[in-house]
């Protein structure tokens, strides 16, 4: 299983630092981010590790992840995530830090695999930009429903816009990613941030927020997601990420969230 724990975050930073050093020596045509696991791209963050941290330590951990991910979105070349297995939570967030997503329709086992942000189903919130990047890639109202509901899509039925190109199987991923990079030679990141709400018409996003308030059950998770989106519209990416992380820390201490997390951990034992 591939999870975003401290070890993997450190390995990712070491690799990105090497890529940045290489880019200083000669121009890069692009970067492909791919998991070495045939079943999983990244299955999310290590919830056990996160749950063992105090509030201040958790905020530091989340900020450290954001700092490392920003190295990916600041690269001076186009980037693409090669997805061919479960891509959940922080896994989808790191994939969306890339300019493009190329994915297989089915996993190596021949079955669809989940792609989404399940955090709200556990009573917490995405903490690395999910509330900002998903509605920038797909219909904003659909993104709110997916995020608040916490139910991932499957690779054979993802919302339009989330994946830029599909291939039939993993053997086609490398060439398809190279073709995507060659077709998109410029990195469209003028502010060094991934595709986020800055790339969407603000009126469209605000209309989705108001619709969600009327349609969806009023829960702490809904209020937190919408607050982060409105901060993103008003104040931009960096303030919105900090808001996500504050909400995540606040929510994980509530009685309802503790019950959901304990139920989740008991299934893992």
Protein Blocks (a to p, Z undefined) as FASTA:
>chain_A
ZZddfklmmmmmmmmmmmmmmmmmpccfbdcdddfbfkbcbecjcfklmmmpcfklmmmm
mmmmmmmmmmmmmpcbdcddddfbdcehjlmmmmmmpmbdcddfbdfkopacddddfklm
nopacfehpmmmmmmmmcfklmmmmmmnopacdfklccehjambdcfblklmmmmmmmmm
mmmmbccdfnopacdfklpcfklmmmmmmmmmmmpccdfklmmmmmmmmmmmmnojklmm
mmmmmmmmmmmmpmklmmmmmmmmmmmZZ
